[in-house]
Every structure is written in structure tokens, then in C-alpha cells.
Amino acid sequence: MMILALPSRANSSTNILLIEDNDISRQLMSEYLKYCGYNVLELPGGSAFETSIAAFQPDLILLDLKLPDVDGFTLLQQVQQHPEWLHIPIIVVSAFAFQSDQQRALSLGARRYLVKPVKLVQLERSIQEELAQ
């Protein structure tokens, strides 16, 4: 369950790549972020990850770890192999609440780790903080 709150208005030129396999979660986050003023590209899995980064040029990535075709840890490793992508902040949004999963994701380059269910206002605050750095 995600809790709605009134968002601040984002810069409409900010691109967010959202990788989430759960249709309801993906749609809810996407619609909220679009309402906040972000441009959002949604992916239900990781197979088009690299081509989507190249084409969409995201300013930030929201990444679920449990995906049907490839896990999020593998996608984090792919980012590490592309120095030109290392500046893109990645926020993991996952149901994996174990400390070991969090530590692994952060060691692979994720900037933040949010455990589902996440409050949308918390998600947007995290996005704003990462984009301000």
C-alpha cells in the first residue's frame, strides 16, 4: 500500500526511468511522478535497460530488485560497467528488507534503498534530494 500526499512541482525536463514488474505499483508510482511533473519511462523488466538508458537519458533511476527477466543487482552491475552512467542516481525500491540486500545494492552503486511499501511523499522527497546533489 502506498500513501498519497500533495507533491511539490518538479521540473518537467527531469527524466525518471522506472523499472518495476508489479503492474499496480508501477502504474501508481508512474502516475504520481507524472503528476509531480516528471517525465517517466516505465519498464516492466530489465531486458531493455541498457537501450532505455541510452535513448531516454534518465536523470534518475528507480529500480526494483526482483524482476522477471533479470534481477536488479545485475542491472546495478551493468551501470558500473558504463562510466558514462555512473552519475545517474539510482534509488532502489524493493520489498527485500534484509540488511544484506540493502548493503549489496548500496555497494553496487545505489544511492538509496527504500523498502516497500513506500510512501509516495517519501519517494518524491528522496528523488528531489538526489537530484539536488
Secondary structure, DSSP 8 states (H G I E B T S, - for coil): -----------TT-EEEEE---HHHHHHHHHHHHHTT-EEEEESSSTTHHHHHHHH--SEEEE-S--SSS-HHHHHHHHHT-GGGTTS-EEEEES---HHHHHHHHHTT-SEEEESS--HHHHHHHHHHHHH-
